[in-house]
Amino acid sequence: MPRVRIATGCHPHNAKHYDDALEAALRERLADPRTSAVGEIGLDFHYDFSPRDDQRSAFRRQLRVARECGLPVILHVREAHDEALAIMRDEGFPEAGTLLHCFNLDWNVLEPWVEAGCYVAFGGPLTFKKSDDVREAAARVPADRLLTETDAPYMTPEPLRGTACGPEHVIFTAERLAEVRGCAPGDERAALLRQLLQNARTLLDREPTAWQERAARAFYADAFATLDGAAPAAAHGQ
């Protein structure tokens, strides 16, 4: 499937496992030219499945990897937006871009992220009956920074809450987004949908970076060298 793109990273839930070996495995996967982002990375202070210091360390380390690789980051942030923003400012926002994943809070929380040039993805919560604050925030994001998403299998939009979410359900989120932004059915709505698609492609449907090309060549060279070195021994054993 040539249009499929991959994001890979150590989620904050698993940050306690982040070490040099895991980072080496991450770099190997980032060398895949289909990989278009490092993520989901960030901070989750709601569940605290990993100690917060481990989350902070893994977050910072992966931001540095993303910058080295020339890739954007996809952020998972829960009950930690102020601290995550402080870390991003301290480490530096990747030139390739930052996507704030499945945003479901108000404009006061979102505004500094938008001012920093981040993309913002809205999922099912945009459609929930009690999510007026989310809708107000979505109405204020610049059109060239908006994305929709599923967060599958969670966050199924209205009117299908309670079922597993899938890619086909994003149409309900997109429809609600068009409504809150005042885009009437027809040309206005079509223009918004084209913009959403363009935003996603600009951020994620990218050519391999120079780092990826170098890393992929090195990885495959090592793999073939290993195979070549093993071939005589295998032949000798037959």
C-alpha positions as CSV (number, residue, x, y, z in Angstrom):
1,M,0.0,0.0,0.0
2,P,2.2,2.9,-1.3
3,R,0.2,5.7,0.4
4,V,0.4,4.2,3.9
5,R,2.7,6.1,6.2
6,I,4.0,5.0,9.6
7,A,4.7,6.8,12.9
8,T,6.9,5.1,15.4
9,G,7.9,6.0,18.9
10,C,7.8,5.1,22.6
11,H,4.5,6.1,24.1
12,P,4.6,7.8,27.5
13,H,2.8,4.8,29.0
14,N,5.9,2.7,28.1
15,A,8.6,5.4,28.9
16,K,10.0,3.3,31.8
17,H,11.3,0.9,29.2
18,Y,13.1,3.6,27.2
19,D,16.9,2.9,27.2
20,D,19.8,2.9,24.7
21,A,18.7,-0.5,23.3
22,L,15.2,0.7,22.7
23,E,16.5,3.9,21.1
24,A,18.6,1.9,18.8
25,A,15.6,-0.1,17.7
26,L,13.7,3.1,17.2
27,R,16.3,4.5,15.0
28,E,16.3,1.3,12.9
29,R,12.6,1.7,12.4
30,L,12.9,5.4,11.6
31,A,15.2,4.4,8.7
32,D,12.2,2.9,6.9
33,P,11.3,5.4,4.2
34,R,7.6,4.9,4.9
35,T,8.1,6.3,8.4
36,S,6.9,9.9,8.4
37,A,6.9,10.9,12.1
38,V,8.2,10.1,15.6
39,G,5.2,9.3,17.8
40,E,3.1,9.1,19.7
41,I,5.5,10.6,22.3
42,G,4.8,13.0,25.1
43,L,3.5,13.0,28.7
44,D,0.5,11.3,30.2
45,F,0.0,12.4,33.8
46,H,-3.5,10.9,33.9
47,Y,-2.6,7.2,34.1
48,D,1.0,7.5,35.1
49,F,1.7,4.0,33.8
50,S,5.4,5.1,33.7
51,P,7.0,7.3,36.4
52,R,6.9,11.0,35.4
53,D,10.7,11.4,35.4
54,D,10.9,8.5,33.0
55,Q,8.3,10.1,30.8
56,R,10.2,13.4,30.8
57,S,13.4,11.7,29.9
58,A,12.0,9.6,27.1
59,F,10.1,12.6,25.7
60,R,13.3,14.7,25.6
61,R,15.4,12.0,24.1
62,Q,12.9,11.3,21.3
63,L,12.6,15.0,20.5
64,R,16.3,15.0,19.9
65,V,16.1,11.9,17.7
66,A,13.3,13.5,15.7
67,R,15.3,16.6,15.1
68,E,18.4,14.5,14.1
69,C,16.3,12.5,11.7
70,G,14.5,15.5,10.2
71,L,11.0,14.1,11.1
72,P,8.0,15.7,12.7
73,V,6.6,14.5,16.0
74,I,3.1,13.3,17.0
75,L,2.4,14.2,20.6
76,H,0.2,12.4,23.1
77,V,-0.3,14.8,26.0
78,R,-2.8,14.2,28.8
79,E,-3.1,16.4,31.9
80,A,0.4,17.7,31.2
81,H,0.1,20.4,28.5
82,D,1.9,23.1,30.4
83,E,4.9,20.9,31.1
84,A,4.9,19.4,27.7
85,L,4.9,22.8,26.1
86,A,7.8,23.9,28.4
87,I,9.8,20.8,27.3
88,M,9.1,21.5,23.7
89,R,10.3,25.1,24.1
90,D,13.4,24.0,25.9
91,E,14.3,21.3,23.4
92,G,13.1,23.2,20.3
93,F,10.1,22.5,18.1
94,P,11.2,20.2,15.2
95,E,11.5,22.1,11.9
96,A,9.6,19.3,10.2
97,G,6.5,20.0,12.3
98,T,4.6,19.0,15.4
99,L,1.2,17.4,15.6
100,L,-0.9,17.7,18.8
101,H,-2.8,14.4,18.6
102,C,-6.6,14.1,19.5
103,F,-7.0,17.4,21.1
104,N,-10.0,17.6,23.4
105,L,-9.6,20.7,25.6
106,D,-10.3,24.4,25.3
107,W,-8.7,27.3,23.5
108,N,-6.8,28.6,26.5
109,V,-4.8,25.4,26.5
110,L,-4.5,25.2,22.8
111,E,-3.6,28.8,21.9
112,P,0.2,28.6,22.8
113,W,0.6,25.5,20.8
114,V,-1.1,27.1,17.7
115,E,1.1,30.2,18.2
116,A,4.1,27.9,18.1
117,G,3.0,26.7,14.7
118,C,1.7,23.2,15.6
119,Y,-0.8,21.2,13.7
120,V,-3.8,20.1,15.7
121,A,-5.8,16.9,15.1
122,F,-9.4,16.6,16.2
123,G,-11.2,13.3,16.6
124,G,-14.5,12.0,18.0
125,P,-14.5,14.4,21.1
126,L,-15.3,17.2,18.7
127,T,-18.7,15.7,18.2
128,F,-19.6,14.9,21.8
129,K,-22.6,16.7,23.3
130,K,-20.7,18.3,26.1
131,S,-17.7,19.4,24.1
132,D,-18.5,23.0,23.3
133,D,-15.1,24.1,24.5
134,V,-13.4,21.7,22.0
135,R,-15.6,23.0,19.2
136,E,-14.8,26.6,20.1
137,A,-11.1,25.8,20.0
138,A,-11.4,24.0,16.6
139,A,-13.2,27.0,15.2
140,R,-10.1,29.2,16.0
141,V,-7.3,27.0,14.6
142,P,-5.9,28.3,11.3
143,A,-7.2,26.2,8.4
144,D,-3.7,25.2,7.3
145,R,-3.0,23.6,10.7
146,L,-6.1,21.4,11.0
147,L,-6.3,17.7,10.7
148,T,-9.0,15.1,11.5
149,E,-8.3,11.6,13.0
150,T,-9.9,8.6,14.5
151,D,-7.8,7.6,17.5
152,A,-9.1,4.1,16.7
153,P,-10.5,2.1,18.3
154,Y,-11.4,4.8,20.8
155,M,-13.2,8.1,20.8
156,T,-15.9,7.0,18.3
157,P,-17.8,10.1,17.2
158,E,-21.5,10.8,17.6
159,P,-23.8,9.2,16.5
160,L,-21.9,5.9,16.9
161,R,-20.5,6.3,20.4
162,G,-20.1,3.0,22.2
163,T,-18.9,1.1,19.1
164,A,-15.3,0.6,18.0
165,C,-13.9,3.5,16.0
166,G,-12.5,3.1,12.5
167,P,-11.2,5.2,9.6
168,E,-14.7,5.3,8.1
169,H,-16.0,7.2,11.1
170,V,-13.9,10.3,10.5
171,I,-16.6,11.6,8.2
172,F,-18.7,12.4,11.2
173,T,-15.8,14.4,12.8
174,A,-15.1,16.2,9.5
175,E,-18.8,17.1,9.2
176,R,-18.9,18.6,12.7
177,L,-15.7,20.4,12.1
178,A,-17.2,22.0,9.0
179,E,-20.3,23.1,10.9
180,V,-18.4,24.7,13.8
181,R,-16.2,26.6,11.3
182,G,-19.3,27.8,9.4
183,C,-18.6,26.0,6.2
184,A,-21.9,25.4,4.3
185,P,-22.4,22.2,2.3
186,G,-21.2,22.6,-1.2
187,D,-18.1,24.5,-2.3
188,E,-17.2,25.8,1.1
189,R,-17.2,22.4,2.7
190,A,-15.4,20.8,-0.2
191,A,-12.7,23.5,0.1
192,L,-12.3,22.7,3.8
193,L,-12.0,18.9,3.1
194,R,-9.3,19.6,0.5
195,Q,-7.4,21.7,2.9
196,L,-7.5,19.0,5.6
197,L,-6.2,16.5,3.1
198,Q,-3.5,18.8,2.0
199,N,-2.5,19.5,5.6
200,A,-2.1,15.8,6.3
201,R,0.0,15.2,3.1
202,T,2.2,18.2,3.8
203,L,3.0,17.0,7.3
204,L,3.0,13.2,6.9
205,D,3.2,12.2,3.2
206,R,6.8,13.2,2.8
207,E,9.8,12.0,0.9
208,P,12.5,10.2,2.9
209,T,14.8,12.6,4.7
210,A,18.5,12.7,4.1
211,W,19.1,11.0,7.4
212,Q,16.6,8.2,6.4
213,E,18.4,7.6,3.1
214,R,21.8,7.4,4.8
215,A,20.5,5.2,7.6
216,A,18.7,2.8,5.2
217,R,21.8,2.4,3.1
218,A,23.9,1.6,6.2
219,F,21.3,-0.8,7.5
220,Y,21.0,-2.7,4.3
221,A,24.7,-2.8,3.7
222,D,25.2,-4.3,7.1
223,A,22.4,-6.9,6.5
224,F,23.9,-8.0,3.2
225,A,27.4,-8.1,4.7
226,T,26.1,-10.4,7.4
227,L,24.4,-12.6,4.8
228,D,27.5,-12.8,2.6
229,G,29.6,-13.7,5.6
230,A,27.2,-16.5,6.5
231,A,26.9,-18.0,3.0
232,P,30.2,-19.9,2.9
233,A,29.6,-21.4,6.3
234,A,26.1,-22.5,5.3
235,A,27.4,-24.0,2.1
236,H,30.2,-25.8,3.9
237,G,27.7,-27.4,6.3
238,Q,25.7,-29.0,3.4
